[in-house]
Amino acid sequence: MGTTEAPPRGRRAAIVAGLRTPFLKSGTAFQALSAVDLGALLVNELVARAGLPPQAYDAVIFGQVVPSKLATLIGREMVLRTQLPRSVEAHTVARACATSIQALTAAADAIAAGRVTCAVAGGAESISDAPVFASRRLAQALAALQKARSAGQRLSILASLRPRDLVPEPPALKEPTTGLTMGQSAERMAQQNGISRDAQDELALGSHLKAAGAWQAGRFDAEVMHVAVPPRFEQVADRDNIVRGDTTLAALAGLHPVFDRRYGTITAGNASPLTDGAAALVVMAEQKARALGLTPLGYLRSAAYAALDPHDQLLQGPAYAAPVALERAGLRLADMDLVEMHEAFAAQVLSNLQAFASPSFAEEKLGRSEPLGEVDPARLNVNGGSIALGHPFAATGARMVTQALHELGRRRKQYALLTVCAAGGLGAALVLERE
Ligand SMILES: CC(C)(COP(=O)(O)OP(=O)(O)OC[C@H]1O[C@@H](n2cnc3c(N)ncnc32)[C@H](O)[C@@H]1OP(=O)(O)O)[C@@H](O)C(=O)NCCC(=O)NCCS
């Protein structure tokens, strides 16, 4: 398990700003943009809105999960393609769906160690721009062609190719260890934990209705930028396009299972959709924020990462990480005013909530005498989650942090627990606090 110890006094990570693009279903208005394009649009706007001079930043920590064809170091691109000075150092991080949580904790650790004072931390994803790979034999033939010295050699290389070598390979969405997709793994969790289709659809409905309510009440206005979509700038994306305020339980119940067509319970309605978008935070040493007279949105109080065998319940990482984050924060679940849980699938959320409350899970899996406890539904994902808002993998963590801190502010409350499950059996949990 990772360690994020309590930072030295004054070097707590203050989150002074957070912003995201609208989250759009892949293949819609952002389809011509890459993750780098989306990230650069977002970072430029975030820096403009945060109100600090660009020289105040000393690092960018940024990630993407689906690799980019051309830009392999998205962190540095966020400097080179924005108004940030080129002297701002940068690196790229990846932790699957917890990538921008990783960016935040990396920034917090660097701040605590005194290496960084102010950083941009976030992530961007374009599923519309997912790379398509050449077959290994085609790649080898192309490399050999470059070295060929005569037309005869080139012809014989080309003649060695068979039609199936020319068929492109889509990116693997499977877990390499188990060969199962995320959806198939979530389906297994639903079966093992007895999570019904009805319960999943109800959670999905709640996610949509809460997200639609939040948009309607203007609660996302300060968190979501408007994007005039390049290159023509004629279309403006100003809202998420996945949220459905008019969905019903009956409509959700009518959808067919997608990952296990015969016996399954997971549908397009109770799974997070494939999404394009970007989100980022401005993270600063507490002392510096105070010296500048800034009022941070909140602070990172503690963090924990955990991992389990992917053959076990792949997306149950939050149930392992949350108790550690709370312990490090010196707080209990009951102290949390809000709980933000990434919704990869409704079945995964319900499985984790079940594990939080289970004495046998606590004893057998965590070696703890007490379970974490029940999450009060009135505090869970109060403005909707990834099922309704969408899930651009690397952006989701930063979206959740911004959303939780703004909501704590509106409610004048203090603590939020935030959890993310991720590929590889990874889990992340944060405790955020506001003063
Ligand atoms: C589940 C998945 C395969 C569905 O993809 P899709 O088929 O493109 O989904 P669509 O948005 O087209 O929805 C399919 C249908 O369900 C309907 N639908 C989806 N959500 C709905 C809702 N909330 N209410 C009512 N209908 C809904 C759509 O209208 C569509 O209907 P149509 O076929 O009549 O047009 C895809 O979103 C996916 O792979 N998700 C998982 C992503 C993942 O693995 N994430 C990892 C998490 S860690």
The ligand as an ORCA input file, in Angstrom:
! r2SCAN-3c Opt
* xyz 0 1
  C     -21.802     -0.151    -21.982
  C     -21.328      0.283    -23.352
  C     -20.820     -0.923    -24.154
  C     -22.534      0.908    -24.081
  O     -22.116      1.485    -25.260
  P     -23.156      1.940    -26.389
  O     -23.881      0.750    -26.908
  O     -22.406      2.800    -27.339
  O     -24.155      2.817    -25.551
  P     -25.284      3.805    -26.071
  O     -25.078      5.114    -25.432
  O     -25.399      3.765    -27.561
  O     -26.573      3.182    -25.412
  C     -27.189      2.018    -25.921
  C     -28.699      2.233    -25.840
  O     -29.048      2.419    -24.457
  C     -29.786      3.628    -24.320
  N     -29.477      4.224    -23.016
  C     -28.251      4.411    -22.487
  N     -28.359      5.006    -21.288
  C     -29.680      5.175    -21.052
  C     -30.414      5.745    -19.997
  N     -29.819      6.248    -18.922
  N     -31.751      5.762    -20.088
  C     -32.376      5.262    -21.178
  N     -31.736      4.721    -22.221
  C     -30.394      4.674    -22.164
  C     -29.330      4.491    -25.485
  O     -30.288      5.459    -25.812
  C     -29.162      3.485    -26.575
  O     -30.416      3.211    -27.127
  P     -30.590      2.996    -28.711
  O     -29.766      1.765    -29.031
  O     -32.055      2.823    -28.856
  O     -30.050      4.231    -29.340
  C     -20.186      1.331    -23.275
  O     -20.676      2.516    -22.726
  C     -19.052      0.803    -22.421
  O     -18.219      0.029    -22.897
  N     -19.013      1.204    -21.127
  C     -18.064      0.682    -20.168
  C     -16.901      1.548    -20.097
  C     -15.867      0.934    -19.182
  O     -15.462     -0.195    -19.288
  N     -15.454      1.735    -18.266
  C     -14.424      1.312    -17.389
  C     -14.766      1.737    -16.099
  S     -13.371      1.547    -15.070
*
